[in-house]
Each structure stands twice: as structure tokens, then as C-alpha cells.
Amino acid sequence: MRLLFYLLQKEFRQVFRNKPIIAIIFIVPIVQFLILPLAADFEIKNINISLIDNDRSSISKKLINKITGSGYFRISSIDNTFNKALKKIEAEESDLILEFPANLEKNLLRDSNQKVLISINSINGIKANLAGFYLINIINEFNKEMQTELSPNFQNEKGIDICSLDWFNPNLNYKIFLIPGLLAILVTLVGGFLTALNIVREKELGTIEQINVTPIKKWQFILGKLIPFWILANLVFTNGLILGYLIYDIVPQGNLLILYGFIDIYLFAVLGLGLLISTISETQQQAMFVMYFFMIVFIMLGGLFTPIDSMPTWAQYFAYLNPVKYVIETIRLVMLKGSNLEDIIPQTIAIFFFAVIINFLAVLNYRKTT
């Protein structure tokens, strides 16, 4: 442990002597928090919808066919009670609920007016806003079609009226959805890139040869490289939480201890990937290009900008091998939905296996000359 202490002391001194690294740790997150949430844009498809048809009439069936035929929605479940449908939203199996009241067709023919209920999972403000917009447009188009089919009195009335509820993000603020995902990317960038460059820099400077001829064991060397950036990445994550609160008024709804516990496990996976890349790279430029390749794949298939459900089927399968997908999901669940430890067990197990496998490969690939 004494040798490990000296290694950690060396690593921290080396980090804080490097001004570009200090900028990456403190300045880059602030800039990204100020720019990215204001510049992002989205197009949503394959929105999961749960239906509650209390009418089961020809009009309700026609409207359902029109909704599913639009290309934006797919039926996730058909339920007979609102509570059952709401459980689908809570389990992330559905994005919104459309409920038709009993006597829908009868009231339309008699009074030319009837309300339907739309309940939207608004934890993703962008997806919720667009989903509601798409559905309202479809219903409005259906109303126009009904005007030509029903009685002349219907033409001067509203037709189907809508009452909507937005869950977890009542104001449909897309920044509330984007900031947790951005936090995951920042932690990945800082932990992955800095670790990937660390050993390669020692190779270029020649200091790695001096370390290799010392009695330092392989596990001490690996921990000495992991722990400093693990601490710094936690610092970046903490700064992101503070900035999210101060700038965007985002208050975590869940337990912060659960959130930090998951992030700490995830960081060992990311730092292990950086170490693995640094052990196979000979120059810092080579390490940056390899890490950049992985980061592009991680970001594009992580669900930060494009929901995974809207991706092609093959991309959805690849997303299961993407650790960033799991950390984005978990941060959003804990911060916005207030999920507990039981709710994030699948993501935790997946990240734990990533951490074990990647770090095992990093230790195995590191060759120490004595």
C-alpha cells in the first residue's frame, strides 16, 4: 500500500502539471452544459402506445388504425384499466396512454363532442412533446374525416376533444431529459480519454521503462492509474449535478448514494477501457483516435440524442453492448423518476460485468518488464 500511495501521489502531480487536462476537467463540462442543451434537436419514431378502449366501437377502431398506420406509433399493450396501462409506463414499456371512454361513438353521434384522455411519460420531454403533437394532429385529421361521414351537425362541432397528463416532466422541458444523458457522456469522456492517454504519454516520455524495472506489482501499477482519474471523474460528475441545479434547476428525485454507487462501478468500466486502449497504443495520437472511435459509437448508440426504440433493429442489438446506454438510462431513472436500487438492478449487473471483463483484459494485456 505504501508503493500504491507513492504512485497515486505521482499521478496527481502529473495531472495537475498538465494545463490542458485541467481545462478538460473543469472548463469543458461548463461549456458543454451551456451549449449542447440549447443546440440539440430530435425526430421521434416508434413511439410505444398503450390503449384503453372502453367503447370498442367502429369509430374507436378506425382511430386506432389511423394512429398505428401513421408510422409514428406502435401498440405496446391493450389494457382494460388505467392502472394497468400506467404500470407499462412505469416499467418503461410504454411512452403514452390513449384512453377512449365508454359510449364514445354514441356521444359523438348524439352531441358531436367527446373527450379522450392522453397520459404521456414526460420524463423525456422531447419525446413526450412530439408524441403528443403527432397524436393530436392525427386526431384532428380524423375529426375532419368524420365531418364528411357523420351528420351535418358534426361539421360545426369540435368532435373528439383531448385531455392530457404529462408524467415526470409536466412542463415538457427537454433540457430536463438531456442534462442527465450529458452528465453520462462527460464522465465517459473525462475518464476514458484521460486514462487512455496516460500510459501512452509515459511510453513517449520514457518514464514507463523506469517504472517497469521497479518492484511495483502489476496490480499496484493499474490501480495507480485508475484511482486518480476515478476521483477526478467523480468530481466532474459532482460539478455537473451542481451546474444542472444552478443553471437548469434540475433537482435529483432519487437517492444520490445510489446514483454515485452506480457511477463508481461504471467508472471502473470506462477507466478500464482507457487503460486497455493505452496498453495497445504506442503514441498519444493513436490512443486518441481509437478512443474517439469508441466514443462516437457509444454516443450515437447510447440514447442521448436518438431514443434507442427509434433506431433500426440491428442498432438496438448493438446498443446492448454499449455501457453508455446503461449509465444514461440509470442517471435518468434516478434523477428524474426517483427510481430505487431495485429498479436499476439490470443496468448495475450489466455494468459490473463490463467493468470486470474490461479491466481483466487491461491487466492481462499490460506487459511489465522486470
Rosetta blueprint (number, residue, H / E / L):
1 M L
2 R H
3 L H
4 L H
5 F H
6 Y H
7 L H
8 L H
9 Q H
10 K H
11 E H
12 F H
13 R H
14 Q H
15 V H
16 F H
17 R H
18 N L
19 K H
20 P H
21 I H
22 I H
23 A H
24 I H
25 I H
26 F H
27 I H
28 V H
29 P H
30 I H
31 V H
32 Q H
33 F H
34 L H
35 I H
36 L H
37 P H
38 L H
39 A H
40 A L
41 D L
42 F L
43 E L
44 I L
45 K L
46 N L
47 I E
48 N E
49 I E
50 S E
51 L E
52 I E
53 D E
54 N L
55 D L
56 R L
57 S L
58 S H
59 I H
60 S H
61 K H
62 K H
63 L H
64 I H
65 N H
66 K H
67 I H
68 T H
69 G L
70 S L
71 G L
72 Y L
73 F E
74 R E
75 I E
76 S E
77 S E
78 I E
79 D L
80 N L
81 T L
82 F H
83 N H
84 K H
85 A H
86 L H
87 K H
88 K H
89 I H
90 E H
91 A L
92 E L
93 E L
94 S L
95 D L
96 L E
97 I E
98 L E
99 E E
100 F E
101 P L
102 A L
103 N L
104 L H
105 E H
106 K H
107 N H
108 L H
109 L H
110 R H
111 D H
112 S L
113 N E
114 Q E
115 K E
116 V E
117 L E
118 I E
119 S E
120 I E
121 N E
122 S L
123 I L
124 N L
125 G H
126 I H
127 K H
128 A H
129 N H
130 L H
131 A H
132 G H
133 F H
134 Y H
135 L H
136 I H
137 N H
138 I H
139 I H
140 N H
141 E H
142 F H
143 N H
144 K H
145 E H
146 M H
147 Q H
148 T H
149 E H
150 L L
151 S L
152 P H
153 N H
154 F H
155 Q H
156 N H
157 E L
158 K L
159 G E
160 I E
161 D E
162 I E
163 C E
164 S E
165 L E
166 D E
167 W E
168 F L
169 N L
170 P L
171 N L
172 L L
173 N L
174 Y H
175 K H
176 I H
177 F H
178 L H
179 I H
180 P H
181 G H
182 L H
183 L H
184 A H
185 I H
186 L H
187 V H
188 T H
189 L H
190 V H
191 G H
192 G H
193 F H
194 L H
195 T H
196 A H
197 L H
198 N H
199 I H
200 V H
201 R H
202 E H
203 K H
204 E H
205 L H
206 G L
207 T H
208 I H
209 E H
210 Q H
211 I H
212 N H
213 V L
214 T L
215 P L
216 I L
217 K L
218 K H
219 W H
220 Q H
221 F H
222 I H
223 L H
224 G H
225 K H
226 L H
227 I H
228 P H
229 F H
230 W H
231 I H
232 L H
233 A H
234 N H
235 L H
236 V H
237 F H
238 T H
239 N H
240 G H
241 L H
242 I H
243 L H
244 G H
245 Y H
246 L H
247 I H
248 Y H
249 D L
250 I L
251 V L
252 P L
253 Q L
254 G L
255 N L
256 L H
257 L H
258 I H
259 L H
260 Y H
261 G H
262 F H
263 I H
264 D H
265 I H
266 Y H
267 L H
268 F H
269 A H
270 V H
271 L H
272 G H
273 L H
274 G H
275 L H
276 L H
277 I H
278 S H
279 T H
280 I H
281 S L
282 E L
283 T L
284 Q H
285 Q H
286 Q H
287 A H
288 M H
289 F H
290 V H
291 M H
292 Y H
293 F H
294 F H
295 M H
296 I H
297 V H
298 F H
299 I H
300 M H
301 L L
302 G L
303 G L
304 L L
305 F L
306 T L
307 P L
308 I H
309 D H
310 S H
311 M L
312 P L
313 T H
314 W H
315 A H
316 Q H
317 Y H
318 F H
319 A H
320 Y L
321 L L
322 N L
323 P H
324 V H
325 K H
326 Y H
327 V H
328 I H
329 E H
330 T H
331 I H
332 R H
333 L H
334 V H
335 M H
336 L H
337 K H
338 G L
339 S L
340 N L
341 L H
342 E H
343 D H
344 I H
345 I H
346 P H
347 Q H
348 T H
349 I H
350 A H
351 I H
352 F H
353 F H
354 F H
355 A H
356 V H
357 I H
358 I H
359 N H
360 F H
361 L H
362 A H
363 V H
364 L H
365 N H
366 Y L
367 R L
368 K L
369 T L
370 T L
